[in-house]
Amino acid sequence: MSNTNVGLDLERIIFIGRTFEEYSDIFNLTKEDLMDKKILDCPSGACSFTAIANQLGGDVTAADIAYYHPVQSLKEKGLQDLEHGIAHIEKVKQNYKWDYFKSSDELHATRSKALLDFTTDMIANPQRYVAATLPQLPFADKQFDVTLSAHFLFMYADRLDLGFHKATLAELMRVTRSEIRIFPLVDQTSERSEFVDEVLSYIQEMGWSYEVQATRYEFQRNANQMLIIQAAGV
Ligand SMILES: C[S@@+](CC[C@H](N)C(=O)[O-])C[C@H]1O[C@@H](n2cnc3c(N)ncnc32)[C@H](O)[C@@H]1O
């Protein structure tokens, strides 16, 4: 893949990823969701969700701006960001709930495994990993049944403005037939994002419907809800 059209320099990206198991709990995914639906994970970072779901017989595509870069660079960046991330969490341990992960060693081992599963699968199945720069996606209208989006919208409200949130939601909805699930509704300080209410009004303006669901997963304190947005007429 060429680096000439990279939308964002790799240094500016935080390249980490959750596991398949974390995603299943974050998005309250059922066996039926996984087996019967065409799913997009965007932005998917270094997650192992696509790798493992496809091994289990699912049909998942991953999209992220980082995928303009070669897999070896992503692996190095992922390892670096993992060390920085864990060192940071160690300093603010009280901002996290330590029942899903019992210790930062367990967190480190789990996230390293996610990175390894991701890089192995990206080499074996490159067609599943699509380079894309939101708020635009290189997919057809309604190409996916369900789109998942974790740790991006709301979380980086300090860098991504309300206009970006709306444009991204419109694009995610364009490529989705049934529903988008977004997690979490808080920002990095664990406060409800300043954009939640405006985004909910935007959803109504667009004729979509929504539901806020409690999740089985809470690691960062207060990051325990997902927003499900249903397409019009579903
Ligand atoms: C914190 S990670 C979240 C990854 C994953 N969803 C998770 O929950 O672990 C944020 C991801 O957003 C990607 N990203 C940042 N800006 C983007 C953009 N404009 N378009 C697509 N992806 C973007 C980054 O490359 C990074 O992988």
The ligand as a Tripos MOL2 file, in Angstrom:
@<TRIPOS>MOLECULE
LIG
   27    29     1     0     0
SMALL
NO_CHARGES

@<TRIPOS>ATOM
      1 C1         -8.3980    4.5830   20.1470 C.3       1 LIG1
      2 S1         -8.3830    3.7590   18.6100 S.3       1 LIG1
      3 C2         -9.8130    2.7450   18.7560 C.3       1 LIG1
      4 C3         -9.6520    1.4330   18.0380 C.3       1 LIG1
      5 C4        -10.7480    0.3920   18.3320 C.3       1 LIG1
      6 N1        -12.0360    0.7810   17.8200 N.3       1 LIG1
      7 C5        -10.8460    0.0500   19.8010 C.2       1 LIG1
      8 O1        -11.9070    0.2380   20.4030 O.co2     1 LIG1
      9 O2         -9.8560   -0.4210   20.3600 O.co2     1 LIG1
     10 C6         -8.8520    5.0280   17.4710 C.3       1 LIG1
     11 C7         -8.5840    4.6700   16.0040 C.3       1 LIG1
     12 O3         -9.0890    5.7140   15.1750 O.3       1 LIG1
     13 C8         -8.3050    5.7640   14.0030 C.3       1 LIG1
     14 N2         -8.5610    7.0620   13.3320 N.ar      1 LIG1
     15 C9         -8.2110    8.2990   13.7430 C.ar      1 LIG1
     16 N3         -8.6750    9.2310   12.8700 N.ar      1 LIG1
     17 C10        -9.3370    8.5500   11.8830 C.ar      1 LIG1
     18 C11       -10.0430    8.9360   10.6910 C.ar      1 LIG1
     19 N4        -10.1950   10.2400   10.3490 N.pl3     1 LIG1
     20 N5        -10.5760    7.9680    9.9100 N.ar      1 LIG1
     21 C12       -10.4570    6.6650   10.2310 C.ar      1 LIG1
     22 N6         -9.7970    6.2390   11.3450 N.ar      1 LIG1
     23 C13        -9.2650    7.1600   12.1720 C.ar      1 LIG1
     24 C14        -6.8890    5.5900   14.5380 C.3       1 LIG1
     25 O4         -6.0080    5.1380   13.5460 O.3       1 LIG1
     26 C15        -7.0990    4.5490   15.6530 C.3       1 LIG1
     27 O5         -6.8240    3.2540   15.1900 O.3       1 LIG1
@<TRIPOS>BOND
     1     1     2 1
     2     2     3 1
     3     2    10 1
     4     3     4 1
     5     4     5 1
     6     5     6 1
     7     5     7 1
     8     7     8 2
     9     7     9 1
    10    10    11 1
    11    11    12 1
    12    11    26 1
    13    12    13 1
    14    13    14 1
    15    13    24 1
    16    14    15 ar
    17    14    23 ar
    18    15    16 ar
    19    16    17 ar
    20    17    18 ar
    21    17    23 ar
    22    18    19 1
    23    18    20 ar
    24    20    21 ar
    25    21    22 ar
    26    22    23 ar
    27    24    25 1
    28    24    26 1
    29    26    27 1
@<TRIPOS>SUBSTRUCTURE
     1 LIG1         1 GROUP 0 **** ****
